[in-house]
Amino acid sequence: MNINKKKKFILYALIALLGVVIFITSIYGFINTKKTIFYALGTIGIIISLIITGFFAFSSLKSYHELQLSTKSSFNSFTDEMIADNLIGTLIYNNNNDIVYLSKFLEDRFGKKIIGQKTNHFFQMLDHKFEEGQLVFEIEYKGSVYQVKHWEDKNTFVFKDYTFEKNVVDLYNNELNVLAEMEIDNYQLYQSTLYEEQVFNLNKVVIETLDKLVSKYNFFYRQYNTNGKFFAITNKESLDLMIQDKFKFFNDIHNAIKKTSKTDKIFVSISAGFATGTKNLYKKMELAKNALLQAQSRGGDQVAIFSTNEPPRYFGSSREILPRIDRTRIKVIADLIEKKLSNKKIENVIVYGHANADLDAIGSALGVVAIAKKFNKNAYICSSTQDNTTKKAIAAWPELKNTFIKGTQASKLTSDKSLVFFVDNSNPKRTDNPDALINAKGENIFIIDHHRLGAPADFCPKINKIIDPSASSASELVTEIMIFMNSKIEVDQKTSQMLLNGIYLDTLQFQKHVTSKTFETASWLQARGADPAISTNSLKVDSDTYEKVTEILNEIQEIKPGFYLAYKDIPLGDDIISIAAEEILKIDGRVASFVVARQEKGDGYKLSARGLNTNVQLIAEAVGGGGHFGTAAATTKENLEDFIDNIKQAIVSVKNENNFN
């Protein structure tokens, strides 16, 4: 068709040229002739030539224009089809956000009726909430996945259908192998306390549960020793399905054991660590082991998922596992500390609790100082902030003043000749010296804590850590270390008293989280001068404190059955917020309490959470905090209204946080 138009254009141009020739000839004849007839013929020739020239000149220009439009249309059509074949389309809108153009690809996918609509209405039709500033985003519509790029300065959206590529990537990701380490919690304890038949039933129930996973998922496992340990291989797709189920199949073990045992007091659970991300199988295996250790350090009965590409995720932990009765780990770390302190190269010992230290943090720190002094080392506690209850207790012993140092002094003293201890806390950033690790050797760092880990504490060797969530307090753990040291540790009255104060605080005067080991350590401390009456008095509140507690509890509300929240925008000490949280649980039917107030120092807010057979740690972690199964906390710099909304959302969203569900 383009060829015919070219010929037509040439023909019209030649005729127009002929008309010009006739016009020139006629003019020439008209000027040079004297006869009337030739004047007439010249005039007629001029008129005819003008008509011919004008008509065919216009026709040739029109033909040329049509040729150009046809060529351009063919090129645009070809370009549009070529782009559409590559699954790309464009949408153009005007300054009023009205859609003015859709490429063929988008017309075929979404229809021509879209032209004239607002862009927001168009994206609503695609179930996507478009927001200003979105430059690249993804849309799923009728089984296809589109990557959309927004060119704001061009008023253009470019759509790319990458369903195939996404499916290929998803298929690749789904088939990535996942390694897992699993262990029956407290298996050695059960071997020593249950009948052989009960232990057999225990193993049977666990294996039956794992066999169900084999039949339901792409899952393979093997038991690789006689201590209740298992190794498993699965893939990412199966892991995602387990995550959707929130690993609830492990809860079947709890109930099944009760049916096969002769007593309802036995609670058996599994801790598991899954590893994804890296292709290196050795690194993945190490990652799975670390994930298992993290799950156990957080109290067991849960699953930890570690990835090289994502932050850790945790599932489970609806009840506390039985406390360990063996003292092997305590003995190992006691011997290691003794060996380190016997080294003549070690000159200083620096002990850190947590910021706004409580009685347990200071009591356990003083215990470590007493151990260090037995070996003639310079020992200091880096703590510049304490709650009011702790300040009063310290004030009763003026001689302790020289034991406390500030962060700058601690940093100057820290070297390869120093031992660094973290007690009642495993995160250096939560101390009064965030730079505590600078200049410290990893092998000279120790952690003694009873809180569940919120993040891996990988800055010191595993053997240097005793993190036991079944212990009542850090003071209990430090006292146990003293008891099991080969060298006899001389404990003066003030140290034993402060250690007992710490135990009294975290057990709410032996009302919760108490084991036989707690009573043993308390008895040992009492034999060395600690007075339970003094510990009880240290926890009493004065009338002003009681009024503050009453004021904040006037704002109490039930978020869901058994879960109560109280908050007020008034400055309160951390200890008072904790007292208020404990006070809420004194009424029958309440299983979890959450109290929020403004911190006395700074512009942040503090959440104190307490639970009875309820994992408040999961809820505290959801708002950026952490802690223990039944005792947790969080702080924030956001405004009170947002913080409260987040806490309410966490309380409602977290499921299976207790065994009452």
C-alpha positions in Angstrom: 0.0 0.0 0.0 2.9 2.3 0.8 4.3 1.7 -2.8 1.0 2.7 -4.5 1.0 5.9 -2.4 4.5 6.7 -3.5 3.6 6.3 -7.2 0.5 8.5 -6.7 2.6 11.1 -5.1 5.1 11.1 -8.0 2.3 11.3 -10.6 0.7 14.2 -8.9 4.0 16.0 -8.6 4.7 15.5 -12.4 1.3 16.8 -13.4 1.7 19.8 -11.1 5.1 20.4 -12.7 3.4 20.2 -16.2 0.9 22.8 -15.0 3.8 25.1 -14.0 5.3 24.7 -17.5 1.9 25.5 -19.2 1.6 28.5 -16.8 5.0 29.9 -17.8 4.4 29.3 -21.5 1.0 31.0 -21.3 2.5 34.0 -19.6 5.2 34.2 -22.2 2.6 34.0 -25.0 0.3 36.5 -23.3 3.1 39.1 -23.1 4.7 38.7 -26.5 1.6 38.4 -28.8 -0.5 41.3 -30.2 -3.4 39.2 -31.5 -6.6 39.1 -29.5 -7.1 35.4 -30.0 -3.7 34.7 -28.5 -4.5 37.0 -25.6 -7.6 34.9 -25.0 -5.7 31.6 -25.4 -2.9 32.8 -23.0 -5.5 33.9 -20.4 -7.2 30.5 -20.6 -3.9 28.7 -20.5 -2.9 30.7 -17.4 -6.2 29.8 -15.6 -6.0 26.1 -16.6 -2.4 25.9 -15.6 -3.1 27.5 -12.2 -6.0 25.1 -11.7 -3.9 22.1 -12.7 -0.9 23.2 -10.7 -3.0 24.0 -7.6 -5.0 20.9 -7.7 -2.2 18.5 -8.3 0.2 20.3 -5.9 -2.5 20.0 -3.2 -3.0 16.3 -4.1 0.7 15.6 -4.1 1.1 17.2 -0.6 -2.0 15.3 0.7 -0.5 12.1 -0.8 2.8 12.8 0.9 1.1 13.5 4.2 -0.9 10.3 4.0 2.3 8.5 3.2 4.0 9.9 6.3 1.1 9.1 8.5 0.9 5.6 7.1 4.6 5.1 7.7 4.4 6.5 11.2 1.3 4.4 12.0 2.9 1.3 10.7 6.0 2.0 12.8 4.0 2.8 16.0 1.9 -0.3 15.5 5.0 -2.4 14.9 6.7 -0.9 18.0 3.6 -1.4 20.1 3.2 -5.0 19.0 6.9 -5.7 19.6 6.7 -4.2 23.1 3.5 -6.1 23.8 5.2 -9.4 22.7 7.7 -8.7 25.4 4.9 -8.3 27.9 5.4 -4.6 28.5 2.8 -1.9 28.4 2.5 1.8 29.1 -0.1 4.0 30.7 0.0 7.8 30.4 -2.1 10.2 32.4 -2.5 14.0 32.4 -2.0 16.5 35.2 -5.5 15.8 36.6 -4.6 12.1 36.9 -6.9 11.1 34.1 -5.7 8.2 32.0 -5.3 9.4 28.4 -3.4 6.6 26.8 -3.1 2.8 27.1 -0.8 0.7 25.0 -2.1 -2.3 23.2 -0.7 -4.7 25.8 -2.6 -3.0 28.6 -5.8 -2.7 26.5 -5.7 -6.4 26.0 -5.1 -7.1 29.7 -7.4 -4.5 31.3 -9.8 -3.2 28.5 -10.2 0.0 26.6 -12.8 1.5 29.0 -10.0 2.4 31.4 -9.1 5.5 29.3 -10.7 8.6 31.0 -10.6 7.0 34.5 -8.6 8.3 37.4 -5.3 6.5 38.1 -6.4 5.8 41.7 -9.6 4.2 40.5 -7.7 2.1 38.1 -5.3 0.8 40.8 -8.3 0.2 43.1 -9.7 -2.1 40.4 -6.4 -4.0 40.5 -6.7 -4.3 44.4 -3.7 -2.1 44.9 -3.6 1.0 47.1 -1.3 3.3 45.2 0.5 6.0 47.3 2.4 9.0 46.2 6.1 8.4 46.0 5.8 4.7 45.0 8.3 4.4 42.1 8.5 0.6 41.8 5.8 -1.8 43.1 4.3 -5.2 42.4 0.6 -6.0 41.5 -1.1 -9.4 41.2 -4.1 -9.5 39.0 -6.0 -12.5 37.6 -3.1 -14.9 38.1 -0.5 -12.6 36.6 2.2 -10.6 38.4 3.2 -7.2 37.2 6.2 -5.1 38.1 5.2 -1.4 37.8 7.6 1.5 37.4 6.3 5.0 37.9 7.9 7.8 35.9 6.5 10.8 37.7 8.1 13.4 35.6 6.7 11.7 32.4 3.2 11.0 33.9 3.7 7.4 32.9 3.4 3.9 34.4 5.3 1.1 32.7 3.9 -2.4 33.4 6.0 -5.5 33.0 4.4 -9.0 33.3 7.1 -11.1 35.1 4.8 -13.9 36.1 7.1 -16.5 34.4 10.3 -15.1 36.0 8.6 -15.0 39.4 7.4 -18.5 39.1 10.9 -19.7 38.1 12.4 -17.8 41.1 9.7 -19.2 43.4 10.3 -22.7 42.2 14.0 -22.3 42.8 13.4 -20.8 46.3 10.9 -23.4 47.2 13.3 -26.2 46.4 16.2 -24.8 48.4 17.2 -27.2 51.1 16.5 -26.4 54.7 18.5 -28.1 57.5 17.1 -28.6 61.0 18.4 -29.7 64.4 15.8 -30.9 67.0 16.1 -32.0 70.6 13.7 -33.2 73.2 13.9 -30.7 76.0 15.2 -32.0 79.3 15.7 -35.5 77.9 18.4 -36.4 80.3 16.2 -35.3 83.2 13.5 -37.6 82.0 15.9 -40.5 81.6 16.9 -40.1 85.2 13.3 -39.6 86.7 11.0 -41.6 84.5 10.5 -45.4 84.2 12.0 -47.1 81.2 8.6 -47.6 79.7 7.7 -43.9 80.1 11.0 -42.9 78.3 10.1 -45.4 75.6 6.7 -43.8 75.2 8.2 -40.4 75.2 10.4 -41.3 72.2 7.5 -43.1 70.5 5.3 -40.0 70.7 8.1 -37.7 69.3 8.9 -40.1 66.5 5.2 -40.5 65.6 4.9 -36.7 65.4 7.9 -36.5 63.1 6.5 -39.4 60.9 3.4 -37.3 60.4 5.6 -34.5 59.1 7.2 -36.9 56.6 3.8 -37.9 55.3 2.5 -34.3 55.1 5.5 -32.3 54.0 8.7 -32.9 52.0 10.5 -33.9 55.2 13.1 -36.4 56.1 14.7 -37.0 59.6 17.0 -39.2 61.5 17.7 -39.6 65.2 21.5 -39.4 65.5 22.1 -40.3 69.2 20.4 -41.7 72.2 19.9 -38.3 73.9 16.8 -37.2 72.1 18.5 -35.4 69.3 17.3 -35.4 65.7 18.5 -34.1 62.3 16.1 -33.2 59.5 16.2 -32.1 55.9 13.3 -30.4 54.2 12.8 -27.6 51.6 11.8 -23.9 51.7 8.3 -24.7 50.5 7.6 -27.2 53.3 9.1 -24.8 55.8 6.8 -22.0 54.7 3.8 -24.4 55.1 5.0 -25.2 58.6 5.3 -21.5 59.4 1.7 -21.0 58.2 0.7 -23.8 60.7 2.9 -22.0 63.3 4.5 -25.4 64.1 1.3 -26.3 66.0 2.0 -30.0 65.4 4.7 -29.9 68.1 1.9 -29.1 70.6 0.5 -32.6 70.0 3.5 -33.9 71.9 2.4 -32.1 75.1 -1.0 -33.7 75.1 0.1 -37.1 73.9 2.7 -37.5 76.7 0.0 -36.8 79.3 -2.0 -39.7 77.9 0.9 -42.1 78.0 2.3 -41.2 81.4 1.0 -42.0 84.8 1.0 -38.4 86.0 -0.2 -35.1 84.5 2.8 -33.2 85.8 5.1 -34.4 83.0 5.4 -31.8 80.3 7.6 -32.7 77.4 8.5 -30.5 74.5 10.8 -30.1 71.5 13.2 -27.3 70.7 14.1 -27.0 67.0 16.4 -24.9 64.9 15.9 -24.5 61.2 18.5 -22.9 58.8 17.9 -21.3 55.4 19.7 -18.9 53.1 23.3 -19.9 52.4 24.0 -22.6 49.8 27.0 -23.8 51.9 25.8 -26.9 53.7 28.5 -26.7 56.4 27.5 -23.1 57.2 23.8 -24.1 57.1 24.4 -26.9 59.5 26.2 -24.6 61.9 23.4 -22.1 61.5 20.8 -24.8 62.4 22.9 -25.7 65.5 23.0 -22.0 66.6 19.2 -21.8 66.0 18.6 -24.8 68.2 20.8 -23.2 70.9 18.9 -20.0 70.6 15.6 -21.8 71.0 16.9 -23.6 74.1 18.3 -20.3 75.5 14.9 -18.7 75.1 13.4 -21.4 77.4 12.8 -24.3 75.0 9.5 -25.6 73.7 9.9 -23.5 70.6 11.3 -23.3 67.0 13.9 -20.8 65.9 14.5 -20.1 62.2 17.8 -18.6 61.3 18.6 -17.3 57.8 21.5 -15.5 56.3 19.1 -13.2 54.5 16.4 -12.4 57.2 16.3 -11.7 60.9 15.6 -14.7 63.2 12.0 -15.8 63.7 10.5 -17.7 66.7 7.4 -19.9 67.1 5.9 -21.7 70.1 6.8 -21.5 73.8 3.3 -21.7 75.4 4.6 -23.0 78.7 7.8 -23.1 80.7 9.7 -26.4 80.5 10.8 -28.2 83.7 13.9 -26.7 85.4 17.2 -28.5 85.0 18.2 -30.5 88.1 21.8 -31.2 87.0 24.5 -28.8 87.9 26.9 -29.8 85.1 26.8 -26.5 83.3 27.2 -24.5 86.5 30.2 -26.6 87.5 31.8 -26.2 84.0 31.5 -22.4 84.0 32.5 -22.2 87.7 35.7 -24.1 86.9 36.3 -21.9 83.8 35.9 -18.6 85.8 38.2 -20.0 88.5 40.8 -20.8 85.8 40.6 -17.4 84.2 40.9 -15.6 87.6 43.9 -17.7 88.5 45.8 -16.4 85.5 48.3 -13.8 86.7 47.9 -11.8 83.5 44.3 -10.9 84.4 44.3 -7.6 86.4 40.8 -6.2 86.3 37.2 -7.5 86.5 34.4 -5.3 85.2 30.8 -6.3 85.8 27.8 -5.0 83.9 24.2 -5.3 84.8 21.5 -3.5 82.7 20.7 0.2 82.6 18.3 1.2 85.4 19.6 -1.7 87.4 17.3 -3.6 89.8 18.2 -5.6 92.9 18.9 -8.7 90.9 21.4 -7.0 88.6 23.3 -5.3 91.4 23.1 -8.4 93.7 24.5 -10.7 91.1 27.2 -8.1 90.1 28.3 -7.9 93.8 28.5 -11.7 93.8 30.9 -11.7 90.9 33.0 -8.9 92.6 33.2 -11.2 95.7 34.5 -14.0 93.5 37.1 -11.8 91.8 38.4 -10.4 95.1 39.0 -14.0 96.3 41.7 -14.1 93.6 43.0 -10.6 94.5 41.7 -8.9 91.3 40.5 -5.3 91.0 36.8 -5.6 90.6 34.3 -2.9 89.6 30.6 -2.6 88.8 29.8 -0.3 85.8 26.4 1.0 86.8 25.4 4.7 86.9 21.6 4.2 86.8 19.4 2.2 89.2 15.8 2.2 90.1 14.7 3.8 93.4 14.4 0.5 95.3 17.9 -0.5 94.4 19.3 3.0 95.2 17.9 2.7 98.8 19.4 -0.8 99.2 22.8 0.4 98.0 22.6 3.5 100.3 22.5 1.1 103.3 26.1 0.1 102.5 28.2 3.2 102.1 31.4 1.1 101.6 30.0 0.0 98.2 30.5 3.5 96.8 34.0 2.8 95.5 32.9 -0.4 93.8 30.8 1.5 91.2 32.3 3.2 88.2 31.0 5.0 85.2 31.2 3.9 81.5 34.2 6.0 80.6 36.2 4.6 83.5 35.1 1.0 82.5 36.2 1.6 78.9 39.7 2.8 80.1 40.1 -0.3 82.3 39.1 -2.7 79.6 41.9 -4.5 77.9 43.2 -8.0 77.1 44.1 -8.1 80.8 40.5 -7.7 81.9 37.6 -10.1 82.4 34.2 -8.7 81.5 30.9 -10.1 83.0 27.4 -9.4 81.9 24.9 -10.4 84.6 21.1 -10.3 84.4 21.6 -9.1 80.9 23.2 -10.4 77.7 23.1 -7.3 75.5 26.0 -4.8 75.9 23.8 -2.1 74.4 21.4 -2.4 77.4 24.2 -1.5 79.9 25.3 1.9 81.1 28.3 1.6 78.7 27.2 0.6 75.2 31.0 0.4 74.3 31.6 -2.3 76.8 33.0 -4.7 74.3 35.6 -2.4 72.9 39.2 -3.6 73.7 37.7 -6.8 75.4 38.9 -10.2 74.3 36.0 -12.5 73.4 37.5 -15.4 75.4 37.5 -13.1 78.5 33.8 -12.2 78.3 31.2 -14.1 80.4 27.4 -14.0 80.4 25.3 -15.0 83.5 21.6 -14.5 82.8 18.2 -16.0 83.4 16.3 -14.1 80.7 15.4 -15.6 77.3 17.7 -14.4 74.5 16.1 -12.0 72.1 19.1 -12.1 69.8 22.2 -14.3 69.6 25.0 -13.3 72.0 27.8 -14.4 69.7 30.5 -12.0 71.0 31.8 -14.7 73.5 32.3 -18.4 73.3 29.4 -20.8 74.1 31.3 -22.2 77.0 31.5 -18.7 78.6 27.7 -18.4 78.8 25.2 -19.6 81.3 21.8 -18.5 80.2 19.2 -20.5 82.1 15.6 -19.3 81.9 14.6 -22.0 84.4 16.6 -20.2 87.1 14.7 -17.7 89.2 17.3 -14.9 88.9 20.8 -14.0 88.0 21.6 -13.9 91.8 20.6 -17.5 92.0 23.0 -18.5 89.2 25.9 -16.5 90.7 25.3 -18.0 94.1 25.4 -21.5 92.5 28.7 -20.6 90.8 30.1 -19.6 94.3 28.9 -22.9 95.8 30.5 -25.0 93.1 33.9 -23.3 92.9 36.8 -25.4 94.2 38.2 -22.3 96.0 36.1 -21.4 99.0 34.5 -18.0 98.4 34.2 -15.8 101.4 31.0 -13.9 101.2 30.4 -11.0 103.5 27.0 -10.0 104.9 26.3 -7.1 102.4 27.0 -9.3 99.4 24.9 -12.2 100.6 22.2 -9.8 101.6 22.1 -8.1 98.1 22.1 -11.6 96.4 19.1 -12.6 98.5 17.4 -9.3 97.8 17.8 -10.1 94.1 16.2 -13.5 94.5 13.4 -12.0 96.5 12.7 -9.5 93.8 12.5 -11.8 90.9 10.5 -14.5 92.7 8.1 -11.9 94.2 9.2 -13.1 97.6 9.1 -16.8 96.6 5.6 -16.6 95.2 6.6 -17.5 91.6 9.3 -19.0 89.4 10.8 -21.0 92.4 12.6 -24.3 92.2 14.4 -26.5 94.7 17.6 -24.8 93.6 16.2 -21.4 94.6 15.5 -22.6 98.1 19.0 -24.1 98.3 20.8 -20.9 97.2 18.6 -18.8 99.6 19.5 -21.1 102.4 23.2 -20.9 101.6 23.1 -17.1 101.6 21.1 -17.0 104.8 23.9 -19.1 106.4 26.3 -16.4 105.4 24.4 -13.5 107.1 21.6 -12.7 104.7 18.4 -11.8 106.5 15.0 -12.6 104.8 13.4 -9.8 106.9 15.7 -7.2 105.3 14.9 -8.6 101.8 11.2 -8.4 102.5 11.6 -4.8 103.8 13.6 -3.8 100.8 10.7 -4.6 98.6 8.1 -2.6 100.6 6.7 0.5 99.1 6.2 3.8 100.9 2.9 5.7 100.9 4.0 8.0 97.9 4.8 4.9 95.8 1.5 3.3 96.7 -0.4 6.4 95.6 1.4 6.4 92.3 0.6 2.7 91.8 -3.0 3.3 92.6 -3.1 6.3 90.2 -1.9 4.3 87.2 -4.1 1.3 88.0 -7.2 3.6 87.9 -6.7 3.5 84.1 -6.8 -0.4 83.8 -8.7 -2.1 81.0 -9.1 -5.7 79.8 -7.8 -6.2 76.3 -8.8 -9.8 75.9 -9.9 -12.3 78.6 -7.4 -12.3 81.4 -5.0 -9.8 79.8 -5.1 -6.3 81.4 -3.4 -3.1 80.4 -2.9 0.1 82.5 -1.2 3.2 81.3 -0.8 6.9 82.2 1.4 9.7 80.9 3.1 10.4 84.2 6.8 9.9 85.1 7.5 6.8 87.2 10.5 4.8 88.2 11.0 1.4 86.5 10.5 -0.4 89.8 7.2 1.3 90.4 6.0 0.3 87.0 7.0 -3.3 87.8 5.2 -3.1 91.1 2.0 -1.9 89.4 2.2 -4.9 86.9 2.6 -7.3 89.8 -0.4 -5.7 91.6 -2.7 -6.4 88.7 -2.1 -10.1 88.9 -3.2 -10.3 92.6 -6.8 -10.6 91.5 -8.1 -14.0 90.5 -8.8 -14.6 86.8 -6.0 -12.3 85.6 -3.2 -14.1 83.7 -1.2 -11.3 82.2 -0.6 -7.6 83.1 0.9 -4.7 81.1 1.7 -1.3 82.6 3.1 1.7 80.7 4.3 5.0 82.1 6.8 7.7 81.1 10.3 7.0 82.3 11.7 9.4 85.0 14.8 10.0 83.0 14.6 10.8 79.3 11.6 11.2 77.1 10.7 7.5 76.5 8.0 5.2 77.8 8.5 1.9 79.7 6.3 -1.2 79.5 6.5 -3.7 82.3 4.8 -7.1 81.6 4.0 -9.9 84.0 2.3 -13.3 83.4 1.0 -16.3 85.3 1.7 -19.4 83.1 1.6 -16.9 80.2 4.5 -16.0 77.9 4.5 -12.3 78.0 8.0 -12.3 76.4 6.4 -12.9 73.0 4.2 -9.8 73.4 7.1 -7.7 74.7 9.2 -8.8 71.7 6.4 -7.7 69.3 6.9 -4.1 70.5 10.7 -4.2 70.5 11.3 -5.6 74.0 12.0 -8.9 75.5 12.7 -10.7 78.8 11.5 -13.8 80.5 8.6 -16.1 80.1 6.6 -14.5 82.9 8.5 -11.2 83.2 9.2 -8.9 80.3 9.7 -5.3 79.4 10.1 -2.8 76.5 11.0 0.8 76.1 10.2 3.2 73.2 10.7 6.7 72.0 7.4 6.8 70.1 4.4 8.7 71.5 2.3 7.1 74.1 -0.8 6.7 71.9 1.1 4.8 69.2 2.9 2.7 71.8 -0.4 1.7 73.5 -1.9 0.9 70.1 1.0 -1.4 69.2 0.8 -3.1 72.6 -2.9 -3.8 72.2 -2.3 -5.1 68.7 0.4 -7.4 70.0 -1.8 -8.7 72.8 -4.6 -9.5 70.4 -2.3 -10.9 67.7 0.0 -13.2 69.6 -1.7 -16.6 69.9 -0.9 -19.7 72.0 1.0 -17.6 74.5 -0.3 -19.7 77.4 -1.6 -23.1 78.2 -5.0 -21.8 79.0 -5.9 -21.3 75.3 
